[in-house]
């Protein structure tokens, strides 16, 4: 990967039914996750968590980006989720 080239991973957000808390997870980055009170906040928190996960890893060694259709088949994800792009 070229130096400073932007890469986008797909994350998923969903609302935990009992608490109403928004949860975000990025399967490509070892299921890195975060949570927040609003959709906007969880998107920001998940992007920050993914950046921290990749910190110290050379860009050439970043995990591959999976295509959305294969990610949608992950059984651990709740049925009602919203895909989001994570810029790193």
OpenMM code with the backbone's topology and positions (N, CA, C; nanometers):
from openmm import Vec3, app, unit

residues = "UNK UNK UNK UNK UNK UNK UNK UNK UNK UNK UNK UNK UNK UNK UNK UNK UNK UNK UNK UNK UNK UNK UNK UNK UNK UNK UNK UNK UNK UNK UNK UNK UNK UNK UNK UNK UNK UNK UNK UNK UNK UNK UNK UNK UNK UNK UNK UNK UNK UNK UNK UNK UNK UNK UNK UNK UNK UNK UNK UNK UNK UNK UNK UNK UNK UNK UNK UNK UNK UNK UNK UNK UNK UNK UNK UNK UNK UNK UNK UNK UNK UNK UNK UNK UNK UNK UNK UNK".split()
positions = [
    Vec3(0.0842, -0.1171, 0.0000),
    Vec3(0.0000, 0.0000, 0.0000),
    Vec3(0.0891, 0.1240, 0.0000),
    Vec3(0.0513, 0.2234, -0.0796),
    Vec3(0.1278, 0.3465, -0.0853),
    Vec3(0.1216, 0.4198, 0.0476),
    Vec3(0.2291, 0.4909, 0.0793),
    Vec3(0.2315, 0.5677, 0.2035),
    Vec3(0.1204, 0.6717, 0.2027),
    Vec3(0.0541, 0.6882, 0.3160),
    Vec3(-0.0525, 0.7868, 0.3347),
    Vec3(-0.1747, 0.7653, 0.2451),
    Vec3(-0.1911, 0.6476, 0.1894),
    Vec3(-0.3090, 0.6184, 0.1103),
    Vec3(-0.4240, 0.5863, 0.2067),
    Vec3(-0.5392, 0.6457, 0.1822),
    Vec3(-0.6547, 0.6236, 0.2687),
    Vec3(-0.7120, 0.4853, 0.2418),
    Vec3(-0.7491, 0.4177, 0.3485),
    Vec3(-0.8098, 0.2856, 0.3385),
    Vec3(-0.9400, 0.2899, 0.4168),
    Vec3(-1.0425, 0.2245, 0.3648),
    Vec3(-1.1724, 0.2219, 0.4311),
    Vec3(-1.2082, 0.0794, 0.4704),
    Vec3(-1.2386, 0.0603, 0.5973),
    Vec3(-1.2896, -0.0670, 0.6468),
    Vec3(-1.4402, -0.0503, 0.6689),
    Vec3(-1.5108, -0.1604, 0.6731),
    Vec3(-1.6535, -0.1552, 0.7018),
    Vec3(-1.6762, -0.1928, 0.8467),
    Vec3(-1.7514, -0.1101, 0.9127),
    Vec3(-1.7936, -0.1393, 1.0487),
    Vec3(-1.9446, -0.1529, 1.0504),
    Vec3(-1.9978, -0.2009, 1.1587),
    Vec3(-2.1423, -0.2153, 1.1728),
    Vec3(-2.1846, -0.1549, 1.3047),
    Vec3(-2.2972, -0.0857, 1.3030),
    Vec3(-2.3519, -0.0292, 1.4249),
    Vec3(-2.4900, -0.0867, 1.4488),
    Vec3(-2.5255, -0.0978, 1.5735),
    Vec3(-2.6584, -0.1449, 1.6095),
    Vec3(-2.6916, -0.0934, 1.7488),
    Vec3(-2.8184, -0.0978, 1.7829),
    Vec3(-2.8636, -0.0512, 1.9138),
    Vec3(-2.8903, -0.1721, 2.0009),
    Vec3(-2.8312, -0.1724, 2.1194),
    Vec3(-2.8539, -0.2792, 2.2159),
    Vec3(-2.9949, -0.2586, 2.2718),
    Vec3(-3.0797, -0.3584, 2.2558),
    Vec3(-3.2228, -0.3448, 2.2864),
    Vec3(-3.2520, -0.3049, 2.4311),
    Vec3(-3.1858, -0.3651, 2.5250),
    Vec3(-3.2184, -0.3400, 2.6661),
    Vec3(-3.1748, -0.2030, 2.7160),
    Vec3(-3.0607, -0.1534, 2.6683),
    Vec3(-3.0065, -0.0279, 2.7211),
    Vec3(-3.0228, 0.0910, 2.6264),
    Vec3(-3.0439, 0.0642, 2.4972),
    Vec3(-3.0524, 0.1719, 2.3991),
    Vec3(-2.9163, 0.2277, 2.3595),
    Vec3(-2.8110, 0.1643, 2.4046),
    Vec3(-2.6743, 0.2079, 2.3725),
    Vec3(-2.6392, 0.1641, 2.2300),
    Vec3(-2.5735, 0.2520, 2.1565),
    Vec3(-2.5257, 0.2194, 2.0220),
    Vec3(-2.3917, 0.1472, 2.0342),
    Vec3(-2.3780, 0.0399, 1.9609),
    Vec3(-2.2550, -0.0383, 1.9604),
    Vec3(-2.2028, -0.0426, 1.8179),
    Vec3(-2.0717, -0.0271, 1.8030),
    Vec3(-2.0073, -0.0357, 1.6718),
    Vec3(-1.8987, -0.1411, 1.6761),
    Vec3(-1.8833, -0.2139, 1.5658),
    Vec3(-1.7826, -0.3198, 1.5588),
    Vec3(-1.7237, -0.3240, 1.4179),
    Vec3(-1.5937, -0.3524, 1.4106),
    Vec3(-1.5242, -0.3652, 1.2822),
    Vec3(-1.4653, -0.5058, 1.2728),
    Vec3(-1.5318, -0.5965, 1.2009),
    Vec3(-1.4854, -0.7353, 1.1927),
    Vec3(-1.3444, -0.7509, 1.1352),
    Vec3(-1.3078, -0.6706, 1.0350),
    Vec3(-1.1759, -0.6843, 0.9728),
    Vec3(-1.0605, -0.6536, 1.0671),
    Vec3(-1.0885, -0.5782, 1.1718),
    Vec3(-0.9837, -0.5402, 1.2663),
    Vec3(-1.0053, -0.6117, 1.3992),
    Vec3(-1.0106, -0.7441, 1.3909),
    Vec3(-1.0232, -0.8310, 1.5085),
    Vec3(-1.1466, -0.7957, 1.5933),
    Vec3(-1.2541, -0.7580, 1.5239),
    Vec3(-1.3798, -0.7205, 1.5890),
    Vec3(-1.3604, -0.6064, 1.6894),
    Vec3(-1.2750, -0.5101, 1.6534),
    Vec3(-1.2595, -0.3893, 1.7351),
    Vec3(-1.3978, -0.3283, 1.7544),
    Vec3(-1.4272, -0.2838, 1.8757),
    Vec3(-1.5614, -0.2316, 1.9014),
    Vec3(-1.5577, -0.1094, 1.9915),
    Vec3(-1.6715, -0.0400, 1.9955),
    Vec3(-1.6885, 0.0751, 2.0829),
    Vec3(-1.8378, 0.0943, 2.1049),
    Vec3(-1.8734, 0.1849, 2.1919),
    Vec3(-2.0148, 0.2133, 2.2169),
    Vec3(-2.0320, 0.3606, 2.2513),
    Vec3(-2.1558, 0.4088, 2.2377),
    Vec3(-2.1859, 0.5491, 2.2678),
    Vec3(-2.3373, 0.5660, 2.2803),
    Vec3(-2.3789, 0.6876, 2.3120),
    Vec3(-2.5212, 0.7172, 2.3299),
    Vec3(-2.5951, 0.7494, 2.2009),
    Vec3(-2.5227, 0.7904, 2.0942),
    Vec3(-2.5885, 0.8258, 1.9681),
    Vec3(-2.5161, 0.7598, 1.8513),
    Vec3(-2.5836, 0.7568, 1.7379),
    Vec3(-2.5241, 0.7000, 1.6178),
    Vec3(-2.3973, 0.7760, 1.5783),
    Vec3(-2.4044, 0.9078, 1.5791),
    Vec3(-2.2884, 0.9895, 1.5401),
    Vec3(-2.1703, 0.9637, 1.6331),
    Vec3(-2.1986, 0.9562, 1.7623),
    Vec3(-2.0918, 0.9328, 1.8599),
    Vec3(-2.0298, 0.7948, 1.8438),
    Vec3(-2.1107, 0.6937, 1.8161),
    Vec3(-2.0536, 0.5594, 1.8022),
    Vec3(-1.9695, 0.5497, 1.6748),
    Vec3(-2.0081, 0.6202, 1.5700),
    Vec3(-1.9263, 0.6195, 1.4477),
    Vec3(-1.7896, 0.6822, 1.4745),
    Vec3(-1.7889, 0.7941, 1.5468),
    Vec3(-1.6625, 0.8590, 1.5825),
    Vec3(-1.5789, 0.7698, 1.6743),
    Vec3(-1.6437, 0.7103, 1.7728),
    Vec3(-1.5725, 0.6251, 1.8690),
    Vec3(-1.5147, 0.5015, 1.8006),
    Vec3(-1.5898, 0.4440, 1.7065),
    Vec3(-1.5402, 0.3258, 1.6360),
    Vec3(-1.4222, 0.3615, 1.5468),
    Vec3(-1.4274, 0.4759, 1.4813),
    Vec3(-1.3146, 0.5193, 1.3992),
    Vec3(-1.1901, 0.5379, 1.4862),
    Vec3(-1.2066, 0.5986, 1.6022),
    Vec3(-1.0939, 0.6181, 1.6940),
    Vec3(-1.0388, 0.4834, 1.7421),
    Vec3(-1.1272, 0.3911, 1.7776),
    Vec3(-1.0839, 0.2587, 1.8242),
    Vec3(-1.0074, 0.1842, 1.7155),
    Vec3(-1.0539, 0.1950, 1.5921),
    Vec3(-0.9849, 0.1281, 1.4816),
    Vec3(-0.8475, 0.1901, 1.4573),
    Vec3(-0.8395, 0.3226, 1.4696),
    Vec3(-0.7100, 0.3894, 1.4570),
    Vec3(-0.6126, 0.3431, 1.5640),
    Vec3(-0.6628, 0.3268, 1.6862),
    Vec3(-0.5779, 0.2780, 1.7954),
    Vec3(-0.5354, 0.1332, 1.7724),
    Vec3(-0.6261, 0.0528, 1.7175),
    Vec3(-0.5928, -0.0870, 1.6876),
    Vec3(-0.4768, -0.0938, 1.5875),
    Vec3(-0.4783, -0.0043, 1.4882),
    Vec3(-0.3764, -0.0066, 1.3824),
    Vec3(-0.2482, 0.0673, 1.4204),
    Vec3(-0.2523, 0.1414, 1.5303),
    Vec3(-0.1361, 0.2203, 1.5728),
    Vec3(-0.0150, 0.1295, 1.5910),
    Vec3(0.0944, 0.1684, 1.5314),
    Vec3(0.2176, 0.0916, 1.5444),
    Vec3(0.2321, -0.0204, 1.4416),
    Vec3(0.1281, -0.0466, 1.3639),
    Vec3(0.1364, -0.1488, 1.2588),
    Vec3(0.1741, -0.0787, 1.1292),
    Vec3(0.2793, -0.1232, 1.0606),
    Vec3(0.3127, -0.0613, 0.9319),
    Vec3(0.1956, -0.0739, 0.8343),
    Vec3(0.1706, 0.0308, 0.7563),
    Vec3(0.0574, 0.0299, 0.6631),
    Vec3(0.0577, -0.0916, 0.5716),
    Vec3(0.1755, -0.1370, 0.5330),
    Vec3(0.1834, -0.2526, 0.4431),
    Vec3(0.1309, -0.3800, 0.5092),
    Vec3(0.1229, -0.3799, 0.6421),
    Vec3(0.0759, -0.4968, 0.7164),
    Vec3(-0.0680, -0.4839, 0.7658),
    Vec3(-0.1371, -0.3765, 0.7256),
    Vec3(-0.2775, -0.3610, 0.7648),
    Vec3(-0.3578, -0.4801, 0.7128),
    Vec3(-0.4571, -0.5242, 0.7866),
    Vec3(-0.5427, -0.6329, 0.7392),
    Vec3(-0.6132, -0.5942, 0.6086),
    Vec3(-0.6428, -0.6947, 0.5283),
    Vec3(-0.7151, -0.6708, 0.4038),
    Vec3(-0.8572, -0.6251, 0.4352),
    Vec3(-0.9129, -0.5482, 0.3444),
    Vec3(-1.0504, -0.5023, 0.3573),
    Vec3(-1.1412, -0.6074, 0.2937),
    Vec3(-1.2377, -0.6562, 0.3709),
    Vec3(-1.3332, -0.7544, 0.3185),
    Vec3(-1.4440, -0.6840, 0.2413),
    Vec3(-1.5037, -0.7562, 0.1467),
    Vec3(-1.6164, -0.6964, 0.0754),
    Vec3(-1.7419, -0.7051, 0.1635),
    Vec3(-1.8327, -0.6125, 0.1411),
    Vec3(-1.9505, -0.6002, 0.2254),
    Vec3(-2.0353, -0.7274, 0.2269),
    Vec3(-2.0511, -0.7924, 0.1134),
    Vec3(-2.1369, -0.9107, 0.1097),
    Vec3(-2.0838, -1.0228, 0.1989),
    Vec3(-1.9534, -1.0400, 0.2046),
    Vec3(-1.8992, -1.1445, 0.2917),
    Vec3(-1.9115, -1.1051, 0.4392),
    Vec3(-1.8995, -0.9767, 0.4691),
    Vec3(-1.9146, -0.9315, 0.6072),
    Vec3(-2.0584, -0.9469, 0.6555),
    Vec3(-2.1544, -0.9288, 0.5666),
    Vec3(-2.2953, -0.9390, 0.6046),
    Vec3(-2.3336, -1.0815, 0.6441),
    Vec3(-2.2500, -1.1783, 0.6101),
    Vec3(-2.2778, -1.3174, 0.6422),
    Vec3(-2.2245, -1.3596, 0.7793),
    Vec3(-2.1585, -1.2697, 0.8502),
    Vec3(-2.1024, -1.3026, 0.9813),
    Vec3(-2.2169, -1.3255, 1.0792),
    Vec3(-2.2234, -1.4434, 1.1327),
    Vec3(-2.3368, -1.4806, 1.2181),
    Vec3(-2.3353, -1.4103, 1.3545),
    Vec3(-2.2210, -1.3620, 1.3996),
    Vec3(-2.2130, -1.2968, 1.5303),
    Vec3(-2.2760, -1.1581, 1.5309),
    Vec3(-2.2996, -1.1001, 1.4130),
    Vec3(-2.3573, -0.9658, 1.4070),
    Vec3(-2.5085, -0.9724, 1.4229),
    Vec3(-2.5660, -0.8779, 1.4963),
    Vec3(-2.7117, -0.8739, 1.5079),
    Vec3(-2.7760, -0.8557, 1.3708),
    Vec3(-2.8974, -0.9040, 1.3578),
    Vec3(-2.9660, -0.8974, 1.2296),
    Vec3(-2.9892, -0.7537, 1.1838),
    Vec3(-3.0284, -0.6678, 1.2739),
    Vec3(-3.0544, -0.5284, 1.2395),
    Vec3(-2.9305, -0.4453, 1.2697),
    Vec3(-2.8505, -0.4199, 1.1677),
    Vec3(-2.7301, -0.3400, 1.1858),
    Vec3(-2.7164, -0.2438, 1.0695),
    Vec3(-2.6371, -0.1405, 1.0889),
    Vec3(-2.6147, -0.0394, 0.9859),
    Vec3(-2.4670, -0.0400, 0.9492),
    Vec3(-2.4331, -0.0731, 0.8234),
    Vec3(-2.2917, -0.0669, 0.7815),
    Vec3(-2.2430, 0.0776, 0.7782),
    Vec3(-2.1206, 0.1010, 0.8201),
    Vec3(-2.0580, 0.2336, 0.8151),
    Vec3(-1.9157, 0.2184, 0.7621),
    Vec3(-1.8667, 0.3231, 0.6961),
    Vec3(-1.7286, 0.3224, 0.6458),
    Vec3(-1.6378, 0.3805, 0.7518),
    Vec3(-1.5219, 0.3166, 0.7702),
    Vec3(-1.4246, 0.3615, 0.8689),
    Vec3(-1.2982, 0.3995, 0.7934),
    Vec3(-1.2647, 0.5265, 0.7976),
    Vec3(-1.1482, 0.5791, 0.7269),
    Vec3(-1.0254, 0.5691, 0.8150),
    Vec3(-0.9204, 0.5039, 0.7643),
    Vec3(-0.7942, 0.4964, 0.8394),
    Vec3(-0.6790, 0.5433, 0.7529),
] * unit.nanometer
topology = app.Topology()
chain = topology.addChain("A")
for resn in residues:
    res = topology.addResidue(resn, chain)
    for name in ("N", "CA", "C"):
        topology.addAtom(name, app.Element.getBySymbol(name[0]), res)
